[in-house]
Amino acid sequence: MEYIEAVILGIVQALTEFLPVSSSGHLVLFHKLFGLKEPNLFMDLMLHVGTLLAVIVYFFRDLVNILFDSLSAAGEMLQRQRFSDIMYRNPNLKLFLYVLVATVPAAVVGLAFLKPIEGAFGSLRFVGFAFLFTGLIVFLTKKVSAKERNLNQIGLMDSVWIGLAQVVALLPGVSRSGMTISMGIFRGLNRDLAFRFSFIMSIPAILGAFLVKLKSNWHELHNGHFWVYVAGAIVSFVVGLLVIKVLSRIIIRGNFHWFAYYSFFIGLTTILLSFWIP
């Protein structure tokens, strides 16, 4: 694998990981166009590490607030205060707990059906229809009336539904951010909270997937391409930071559905290409 390919994949990863257009689907498409027989799973993981670092840096203040609220709540629990009062006074702890709840479904399904999910990465036509599905879900957010449920109003079932949306996004071509942000909007969360919830919950999701795959793909570190992997991760990190900032503005302004048109285009294009590219 050459450096130029790593740079291209890093840019594609950053653009598509955060925008609701599916990074996994685009990586499958680009691997096919490069003529590779199978996606290099370790390279994909390193690209995800780059975008993971971008999320951590961008939401660093939120993560610090979660830490402080958790410590504050621990002290209040030692004083035997009511749990409901503790949660209300420490909303960032509530966010953290609900993010963990939302992460469980994808973790369970991902581990239980790892092989079938990996098998879907070999079908370009499957990816094309998944792109179309992503576009449909994102487009439907245009039909939802804006609501302003904030962090203190979020409930357990909101996190469960967002977690189930992330399960669907395990399939290549289905956007994780597209599914989770859309579900947050469908559940009536204000758009900023839907955006923050989706990206913060991507941290355990991406980290968990990396750790699971790292063990089985560890041998690829010794194939002479280590610094190529690092180059791809750095590119995905830098571009990822820029993309998150732009996306936050688009979502808050209520223009999230714009991305549906691209998903429709790339979906139809991928389906057509599947007739010529095996």
C-alpha positions as CSV (number, residue, x, y, z in Angstrom):
1,M,0.0,0.0,0.0
2,E,1.5,3.4,-1.1
3,Y,1.4,6.6,0.9
4,I,-0.7,8.4,-1.7
5,E,-3.4,5.7,-1.3
6,A,-3.2,6.1,2.5
7,V,-3.7,9.9,2.2
8,I,-6.6,9.5,-0.2
9,L,-8.3,6.9,2.1
10,G,-7.6,9.1,5.1
11,I,-9.4,12.1,3.5
12,V,-12.3,9.9,2.4
13,Q,-12.5,8.4,5.9
14,A,-12.6,11.8,7.6
15,L,-15.2,13.2,5.2
16,T,-17.5,10.2,5.3
17,E,-17.1,9.1,9.0
18,F,-18.6,12.3,10.3
19,L,-20.8,13.3,7.4
20,P,-24.0,11.2,7.2
21,V,-22.8,9.3,4.0
22,S,-21.1,6.2,5.5
23,S,-17.4,5.8,5.8
24,S,-17.5,2.1,5.6
25,G,-19.4,2.1,2.3
26,H,-17.0,4.6,0.7
27,L,-14.0,2.7,1.8
28,V,-15.4,-0.5,0.2
29,L,-16.1,1.5,-3.0
30,F,-12.5,3.0,-3.0
31,H,-10.9,-0.4,-2.3
32,K,-12.8,-1.8,-5.3
33,L,-11.7,1.1,-7.5
34,F,-8.1,0.6,-6.4
35,G,-8.4,-3.0,-7.5
36,L,-7.8,-4.6,-4.1
37,K,-9.3,-8.0,-3.6
38,E,-10.5,-7.3,0.0
39,P,-10.5,-4.3,2.2
40,N,-7.4,-4.0,4.4
41,L,-9.1,-4.2,7.7
42,F,-6.1,-2.9,9.7
43,M,-5.8,0.1,7.5
44,D,-9.5,0.8,8.1
45,L,-9.0,0.5,11.8
46,M,-6.1,3.0,11.8
47,L,-8.2,5.5,9.8
48,H,-10.9,5.1,12.5
49,V,-8.3,5.8,15.2
50,G,-7.5,9.1,13.5
51,T,-11.2,10.1,13.4
52,L,-11.6,8.9,17.0
53,L,-8.8,11.3,18.1
54,A,-10.6,14.1,16.2
55,V,-13.8,13.5,18.2
56,I,-11.9,13.4,21.5
57,V,-10.1,16.7,20.7
58,Y,-13.3,18.5,19.4
59,F,-15.5,17.4,22.4
60,F,-12.7,17.6,25.0
61,R,-14.7,20.2,27.0
62,D,-17.7,17.9,27.1
63,L,-15.5,15.0,28.2
64,V,-14.0,17.1,31.0
65,N,-17.5,18.1,32.1
66,I,-18.5,14.4,32.2
67,L,-15.5,13.7,34.4
68,F,-16.2,16.5,36.8
69,D,-19.9,15.6,37.0
70,S,-19.1,12.0,37.7
71,L,-16.8,13.0,40.5
72,S,-19.4,15.3,41.9
73,A,-22.0,12.7,41.7
74,A,-19.8,10.2,43.5
75,G,-19.4,12.6,46.4
76,E,-23.1,13.1,46.6
77,M,-23.8,9.4,46.5
78,L,-21.5,9.0,49.5
79,Q,-23.7,11.5,51.3
80,R,-26.7,9.3,50.4
81,Q,-28.6,11.9,48.4
82,R,-31.4,10.8,46.1
83,F,-30.2,9.4,42.8
84,S,-32.8,11.4,40.8
85,D,-31.6,14.6,42.4
86,I,-28.0,13.7,41.7
87,M,-28.7,13.1,38.0
88,Y,-30.6,16.4,37.7
89,R,-27.7,18.4,39.2
90,N,-25.1,16.5,37.1
91,P,-26.5,16.4,33.6
92,N,-23.2,15.4,32.0
93,L,-23.2,12.3,34.1
94,K,-26.6,11.5,32.7
95,L,-25.3,12.0,29.2
96,F,-22.4,9.6,30.0
97,L,-24.7,6.9,31.4
98,Y,-27.1,7.1,28.5
99,V,-24.2,7.0,26.0
100,L,-23.1,3.7,27.6
101,V,-26.7,2.4,27.3
102,A,-26.8,3.4,23.7
103,T,-23.5,1.6,23.0
104,V,-24.6,-1.8,24.3
105,P,-26.8,-2.9,21.4
106,A,-24.1,-2.4,18.7
107,A,-21.5,-4.0,20.9
108,V,-23.6,-7.1,21.4
109,V,-24.7,-7.4,17.8
110,G,-21.2,-6.6,16.5
111,L,-19.6,-9.4,18.5
112,A,-22.3,-11.9,17.8
113,F,-22.5,-11.3,14.0
114,L,-19.0,-10.3,13.2
115,K,-18.4,-12.7,10.3
116,P,-21.7,-12.0,8.5
117,I,-21.1,-8.2,8.8
118,E,-17.6,-8.6,7.4
119,G,-19.0,-10.6,4.6
120,A,-21.2,-7.7,3.5
121,F,-18.1,-5.7,2.9
122,G,-17.4,-7.8,-0.2
123,S,-20.7,-6.8,-2.0
124,L,-20.6,-3.5,-3.9
125,R,-24.3,-3.8,-4.8
126,F,-25.3,-4.3,-1.1
127,V,-23.3,-1.2,-0.3
128,G,-25.2,0.7,-3.0
129,F,-28.6,-0.1,-1.6
130,A,-27.3,0.7,1.9
131,F,-26.4,4.2,0.6
132,L,-29.9,4.7,-0.6
133,F,-31.3,3.6,2.7
134,T,-29.1,6.1,4.5
135,G,-30.3,8.8,2.2
136,L,-33.9,8.0,2.9
137,I,-33.5,8.2,6.7
138,V,-31.6,11.4,6.5
139,F,-34.1,13.0,4.1
140,L,-36.9,12.2,6.5
141,T,-35.4,14.5,9.1
142,K,-36.6,17.3,6.9
143,K,-40.2,16.3,7.7
144,V,-39.7,16.4,11.5
145,S,-40.8,19.5,13.3
146,A,-38.0,21.1,15.3
147,K,-38.2,20.3,19.1
148,E,-36.1,21.6,21.9
149,R,-35.8,18.7,24.4
150,N,-32.5,19.3,26.3
151,L,-30.2,17.1,28.3
152,N,-32.4,17.2,31.4
153,Q,-35.4,16.0,29.3
154,I,-33.7,13.1,27.6
155,G,-34.9,9.7,28.7
156,L,-33.7,6.1,28.8
157,M,-35.8,5.1,25.8
158,D,-34.2,7.8,23.7
159,S,-30.8,6.3,24.3
160,V,-32.1,2.8,23.6
161,W,-33.6,3.9,20.2
162,I,-30.4,5.7,19.3
163,G,-28.4,2.6,20.2
164,L,-30.6,0.5,18.0
165,A,-30.0,2.9,15.1
166,Q,-26.3,2.4,15.6
167,V,-26.8,-1.3,15.2
168,V,-28.1,-0.8,11.7
169,A,-25.1,1.3,11.0
170,L,-22.8,-1.7,11.5
171,L,-23.6,-2.6,7.8
172,P,-21.3,-1.1,5.2
173,G,-23.0,1.8,3.4
174,V,-25.2,2.7,6.3
175,S,-24.0,5.8,8.0
176,R,-23.5,5.7,11.8
177,S,-23.8,9.5,12.2
178,G,-26.7,9.5,9.8
179,M,-28.6,6.9,11.7
180,T,-27.9,8.1,15.2
181,I,-28.4,11.9,14.6
182,S,-31.6,11.2,12.6
183,M,-32.9,9.0,15.4
184,G,-32.1,11.7,18.0
185,I,-34.1,14.2,15.8
186,F,-36.9,11.7,15.4
187,R,-37.1,11.4,19.2
188,G,-37.4,15.1,19.6
189,L,-34.0,16.1,20.9
190,N,-32.8,19.5,20.0
191,R,-30.3,19.3,17.1
192,D,-27.3,20.3,19.0
193,L,-27.9,17.6,21.6
194,A,-28.6,15.0,18.9
195,F,-25.2,16.0,17.3
196,R,-23.3,15.8,20.6
197,F,-24.9,12.6,21.7
198,S,-24.1,10.9,18.4
199,F,-20.4,11.9,18.3
200,I,-19.7,11.2,22.0
201,M,-21.2,7.8,21.7
202,S,-18.9,7.1,18.7
203,I,-15.9,7.1,21.1
204,P,-16.7,3.8,22.8
205,A,-18.0,2.4,19.5
206,I,-14.9,3.1,17.5
207,L,-12.5,2.2,20.4
208,G,-14.3,-1.1,21.0
209,A,-14.2,-2.0,17.3
210,F,-10.5,-1.2,17.2
211,L,-9.6,-3.3,20.2
212,V,-11.6,-6.3,18.9
213,K,-10.0,-6.2,15.5
214,L,-6.5,-5.3,16.7
215,K,-5.8,-8.7,18.2
216,S,-6.8,-10.6,15.0
217,N,-5.0,-8.2,12.7
218,W,-1.9,-7.6,14.8
219,H,0.3,-9.5,12.3
220,E,-0.3,-6.8,9.7
221,L,1.9,-4.4,11.7
222,H,4.9,-6.5,10.6
223,N,4.1,-6.3,6.9
224,G,6.3,-3.2,6.3
225,H,3.4,-0.8,6.0
226,F,3.3,0.6,9.6
227,W,4.2,4.2,8.7
228,V,1.7,4.1,5.8
229,Y,-1.0,3.2,8.4
230,V,0.2,6.1,10.6
231,A,0.1,8.5,7.7
232,G,-3.5,7.6,6.9
233,A,-4.5,8.0,10.6
234,I,-2.9,11.5,10.8
235,V,-4.7,12.7,7.6
236,S,-8.1,11.4,8.9
237,F,-7.5,13.2,12.2
238,V,-6.7,16.6,10.7
239,V,-9.5,16.5,8.1
240,G,-11.9,15.1,10.7
241,L,-11.5,18.1,13.0
242,L,-12.5,20.4,10.1
243,V,-15.4,18.3,9.1
244,I,-16.9,18.1,12.6
245,K,-16.9,21.9,12.9
246,V,-18.6,22.4,9.5
247,L,-21.2,19.6,10.2
248,S,-22.2,21.1,13.6
249,R,-23.2,24.3,11.9
250,I,-25.1,22.6,9.2
251,I,-27.1,20.5,11.7
252,I,-27.9,23.4,14.1
253,R,-29.2,25.4,11.1
254,G,-31.6,22.6,10.2
255,N,-30.0,21.6,6.9
256,F,-29.0,18.0,7.9
257,H,-31.3,16.6,5.1
258,W,-29.0,18.1,2.4
259,F,-26.7,15.1,2.7
260,A,-29.5,12.8,1.5
261,Y,-29.2,13.9,-2.0
262,Y,-25.5,12.9,-2.1
263,S,-26.4,9.5,-0.6
264,F,-29.0,8.9,-3.3
265,F,-26.4,9.9,-6.0
266,I,-23.6,7.7,-4.6
267,G,-26.0,4.8,-4.0
268,L,-27.2,4.7,-7.6
269,T,-23.7,5.2,-8.9
270,T,-22.4,2.3,-6.7
271,I,-25.2,0.0,-7.9
272,L,-24.4,0.8,-11.5
273,L,-20.6,0.2,-10.9
274,S,-21.4,-3.2,-9.3
275,F,-22.4,-4.5,-12.8
276,W,-18.8,-3.9,-14.0
277,I,-16.7,-4.2,-10.9
278,P,-16.8,-7.7,-9.3
